[in-house]
Amino acid sequence: MTSFSHSPRDRILWILTNNGSKMERSRLRASTGMRYALLNPILEELVKEGRIKIAIGKQGDIISWLPTSCSRNFAESPHKLQHRDNENVECGDESNV
């Protein structure tokens, strides 16, 4: 059995980076296995910190990871996020969002 040693916030960011940097809120909820009551406050914190943005899409909210936050927030973190395709995502390059 696999156990997650990372925080739910780290899991959310990891899932976003490994799924094209954006996904619907319902799909993100299913991917994390979290209930909306637990997921939504974490998403609100991440929006306030500038690490993600939430946009209204045709079929629901779209959650997007903002790579501009990587230099500010991940520089001190011992856990770097790596994209599933091993792409180098430059900080400040929002073309992947």
N, C-alpha and C positions, 0 to 999 in steps of 0.2 A: 504494500500500500504506500502511495506517495503522500508525504505530508508537506505542507507549504510552510516554509520558515519565514517567508516574506510577509509584510503587512498587506492588508487588503488594498491599500492605496498603491503599493508597488505592483500587486497583481493586476490591478486595473490598468495601470500605465503599461505594463508588460504586454497585456492582452491587446491593447490598442496599437502598440508599436508593431506587434506581430500579425496584425490583421489590417494592414494598409493604412494605419494611423487614424482610421475613423470607422465607426459602426453605429448601428441603431441602439438606443438605450435598452430595448427588450433583448436584443442579441447579446449585448454586454452583460446584462443581468443573468442571462442563461449561461454565458461563458464563465462568469465568476461564481455562479451557484449561490448568489446572495439574493435576499429578498429586497424589494424596492425600499422598504423601510430602513434597511441598513445601507443600501447602495446610494440612495439620493443624498444623504448628508455628506458622504465622502466626495461625491461628485461636486457638490456645492463648495466644499473646501478647496478642491482642485481648481475650480473655476476662479475662486477668489485669489488663489496663488498664481494664476496665469498659466497653469500647466495643461489645462484642457479648455475647450470651448464647447458650448452646447448650442446647436442651431435647430430650428424647427424645419423638419423635412416633410415631404408629402405623406410618408407613412409613419411618422413619429420623430422623436428627437434624435438628432445625430450628434454623437459625442466624438470630438476630434482631439487628438494629442497635438500639442503645440510645440514643435521642436525648438522654438526660440527660447524655451525655458530650460533647455538642457545645460547650457553653460552656467546659468545662474543656480539651478537647483541640483544638478547631478554632479557638479564639480567636487562637492564635498562628500558625495555619497560613495561608499565603497562598492555599491552594487550598480554597475552601469547597465543600461538597457541595450540590448542588441536586437536589431531587426532580424526577422526570420530569414531574409534573403541576404544577410550579412552586408546590407547596404550601409554606406557611410552617410548618415544624415547630418548635414551641416547645420549648426545653430544659426538661426535667422533665415533659413531656407524654408519657406512655408509652401513650396510647390507640392510637397507630399501630403499636405493637409487637405 
